[in-house]
Amino acid sequence: MNQKILIPEPGRVVVEDAPMPEPKANEALVRVMLGGICGSDVGTYRGTFAYSSYPRIPGHELAVEVVEVGDNPHGIEKGMLATINPYYNCGVCYPCRTGRQNCCVANETMGAQRDGGFMRYLAVPTDRLYPSVDLGPRETALVEPLCISWHGVKRASVQPGEKVLVIGAGTIGILAMLSAKYFGGEVYVADVAPKKLERAKQLGAAGIVVNDSPEALADWVRETTNGDGFPVTVEAVGLPGTFQAAIDATSSAGRMVLIGISKSNATDFNFTMIQKKELAVYGSRNAVKDDFLDVMAMMRSTGLKADDIVTNVYPFAQTPQAFDDFVNRGNDMLKVLIDFTA
């Protein structure tokens, strides 16, 4: 029997029966094992996500098992554990033609512009399945969110020894910290939630700061960088205030990466600071296939374990409770997984 998680409207999550998918040519039938609740899923639940529409099946951070597949050119076989590339692209626009399918002008991400993967069974194109060799199901469910952070940090070309500030200690911020550390950065993290900052410190942050006011953050930046500012900053929150904070914290001639997504516009943004500092400001959206492959290789080489990131696991039937808890107790939670096998 197939079932799905549905957000019919903001503030409501339901479990419903669903028809069993019938795979087409070059598609595989997969059983969802684990799915992570992304910040965009929470935004859809709250009604605050910029790309949401309703009703919507959420979910794109997935670990799946292939249960049925025919001959295909991608080496996908029955029994494989895999992650899914959830960013559907048109294939004909300028970004697609130049190898940057992640920012396709007609992008449809599972769980956002199209229905997602929070179902017990899915039919998935075989070219979107990437086997997670030597990774467990929980680690496989972390691959996609780690790709989001990895892609952004890679855009900033973090160099060994450079000081990096990540603003936001949610899942994407923590994974951005780990990515920047992998590239050799000396990484600091700012957030409003002390418990999340403690997790960042445990995972190797060079320093942490409670971002409780622009003035306090500015003083801490000056002290931490001897007045230089950070050569690289990563915004992983998605608010006008944290975007401005990232710009302010970046050194002259520095690089700033925006990963966070917001419905709100900055109404009083000091854009001249970009010109004055001659900043390189990078938007970062989604990820590409190479990111998935590189991230899985990094996870294997570093031994990164899901238990370092995952704080809560809910059985499938308790998914509505998981969303409610994440909204109301989010400062005490990092990555939340749904166990579709339970």
N, C-alpha and C positions, 0 to 999 in steps of 0.2 A: 504493500500500500504506500502511496506517495502522499506527503503532506507538505504544506508550505507555511512560512511565516509571512504575514501580510500587515502592512501599515496602511489601513484604508483612509486614514486622515490623521492630521497631527494629534498626538496624545493618545493614540490607540494602537495596540498590537494584538493580533489575533492569530490563532493556529487554525488552518483550514485544510480539508482534504483537497488533493490535486490529482489530475490525471497522470498516469505514468507516461513519461516522455517516450517518443518513438524516434530513435536516432536516424538521421538522413545519411546519405553518402558522406564519407569523411567526417562523421561525427561519432563520438563515443558516448555510451551511457555510463554515467559515473554515480557512485554513492557518496554523498557528502558525509564526511566523518566529523570534521570540526569546522566551525566558522567563527571568525573574530568579529566583534561589533566595532565598526569603524566610527570615527568621529562624524563622518558624513551620515552614517546610519542614525546616530543620535540626533544629528541636525534634522534629518527627515522626520524623526519621531517628534522633535520639538517644533518643527515647522520653520526652522531657521536656515536650512541648507540652501545655498544659492541655486543648486541644480535639481531640486526636488520637484516631483509631481506625484499625484495620487490617483488611485491606489498604487502602492509600490511594494514589491517584494524586495527587501533589503539584502545586503550581503555580497561581498566580493573578496574577503580575506579567507580563502578556503583551502582545506586539505581534503582531497577526494581520492577514492579508489575506483579504478576502471573496472567495470563489471561486464561490459559488452563492447566489442569494437571489431570492425572488419579490417581488411587490408587497407593500409594507409601509408603515405610517404613519410610519416614523421616518427616512425618507430614506436608508436604507442601500442601497448599490449595489455591484455587482460591481467588484472592483479596489480598493476603498477599503482604506486602512490604518487600523486602529482599535485601541483598547484595550478591555478588558472590565471592566464593573462586576461583580465576582465575589461580591457579598454578596446571596444569595438570601433574601428575606423573605416572611413569611406574608401581609401585606397587611391583617390584621384586628386585630392586637393594639394596645394603646395607643400605643406608639411609632410603629407604621406609620400609625395613624389620625391622628397629629399631625405627620406629615412627617419623622419621625426613623427611617426604615427601617433605618439603619445599626446601630441597637441593638435590632432586632426580637428579641422574646423567643424566637423559634424560628429565629434567624439560622442560615443554613448558608453558610459561606464556602467557595468552591472551594479544594480542597487541604486543608481542615480537617475540617468536618463533612460535606462531600460531596466526591466526586472532583473533582480539579482539572484544569488545562489542559495538563499536560505530555504532550501527544499531538501527533502531526503534523497531525491534522485533528480539528475539533470542530464540533458543532452548537450554536449559541448563539442565544438569543432576541434579536431585532433591537433590542428596547428596552434591552438591556444592552451594545450596541456603540456606542462613542463615537468617531467619526472623528477622527483626530489630524492635522488639517489643518496642513500646513507643518512637521510634525515628522518626523524620520527614524525608522526602526525601533528603533534603540537608545534614542532619547529616548522613544519611545512605550512601550517596556518599563519605563521609569522612572516613568511617570505614576501608576500605582497606589500604589507605595510612597511617592511624594511626597505623594499624597493623604492617606495615613495621618498623615504628619507635619503637613501643612497643616491638616487637620481639628483636630488637637490644639492646635496653636499658635493657630488661630482661636478656639478655645474660651476661651483665656486672654486674648483681646482685647489683644494686645501693642500698646502705644502707642509712637509715635516717641520715641526717646531713652531708653526704659526699658532697664535692664540685665536681661538674661535669661541664666539658666544652664541649659544642656542637659547632663544627666548621661547619658553614653553617646555614643560616637563611631562606632557602627556606621552602617549605611545610614540607618536611621530617625532616629538622632540627628543625623547630618550634614544630612539633608534638613530636619529640624526647625530646625536652625541657619539654613539658607538661607531657610526660610519666615519665621522670626522677623526675619531681616535684611530681607526684602522688606517686612515691615510696619513697619520703621523701628527695630527693636530693636538694642541694642548687645549682641552675643551672645558668651558665653563657653562653653567646653566642657570637661567633665571626663571622663576615662576612665582605664582601667588600662593601655592599650596606647599607648606613645609614638608608634608609626608612624601610628596612626589620628589621634592628636592633631595630628601634623604635617600630615596631609591637611586637617584642620579649619582649621588656621592658614593653609594655602595658599588655602583657599576663602573666607577672610575672617573667621574668628573673631577677636574683639577680644582674646581671651586664652585660654590653655589651661592645664590643670593635670593632673598625674598623680594620680589618686585612689588612692593607695596606703595610706591610713589615714584613719579618720574624723577624727582629731585634726589631721592635716596639711590635710585639706580644710577643716575648720572655721577653721583659722588663715588659709588662703588666702582664704576667703569674707570674713572680717572685714577683711583687708587690702584686698581688691579693692573692697569696697563701703563702706569707711570705717565699718564696724561695723553698717551697716543691714541687711545681707542682700539677696538679690535680689528685686525686686518680682515676678518671674516665674521659676519653675523648671519644667523639663520632664524627667520621668523616662522614659528611652528604653532601659532595660535589662531590667527585669522581675525584680528581686530584692528581697527584704525590706530588705536593707542599703542599696540605692540609693534605695528609697522613703523610708526614714528619713533618708537623707542629703539628699534633696530637700526634705523637710519642714523639716529643720534649717537648710538654706541659704536658705529663703524668708524674706523680711522679714515683720515684723508687718504685717498688713493686705494681705499679698501673695496671689498666685495660684499654685497648683501644679497641673500637668497630669500625669496618669499615662497613658502610652501603652504601657509595657512590660507583658508578660503573664508570669505565673509559676504554676507548680504549687505553689510553696512558700508557706506562710502566715507572716506576721510573728508570732512568738511572744512578742516582748518589745518591742512597739511603744509609744512614748511618745505616745499619742493625745491627751493633755492639751495638748500643744504646739499642736494645731490650734485648740483653744478659747482658749488663752492668747494666741496671735498673731492670732486671728480670721481664720484662713486661709480662702480659697475653694479647695476641692480639687475638681478636675474629672477624672472618668474620660473617656477618649476611645477610642471603638471604631469601626473601619472608616471609612467616608466616605460622602457622599451625592453625587448626580449633580452638584450645583452645584460641589462640590469638584473633581471631574474637569474640568469646564469651566473653572473658575478656574485650576486648576493648568496646564492646557494653554495658557491665555492668558498666564499668568506665564512659562512656559517660552519662549513665542514672544517676549514683550516683553523678557526679560532675556538671551535667547540662551544659556540654560543648555545645556551640551553633556554628552552621556552620558560622554564621555571624562574629565570631571571627577570622575565617581562610579564608573564601571565600571573594575575592576582586572583582571578575568579573564573570558575567553570560552572556553567548551568546546564542541566539536562534540557533536551529539546522542548519538552512540555512547559518548562519554566521560562521560556524566552520572553514572554511579556513581563515577568518579574525582573528579568535581567535588565531590560531596557529601563524600567522604572527605577531600579536600584542605581543604574549607571547615571541617570539624570539627577537623582537625589543624593547620591553618595559618591559622586564621581571623583572628588578630591582624595578619597581613600582607595581608589581603584586605578589600575593601570590598564592592562589588556584583559578584556573579558572575552572568553570563548563560550560558544554553544556546542555542546556535545550532541550531535545528531544521531549517534548510535545508542544513546541512553534512553 
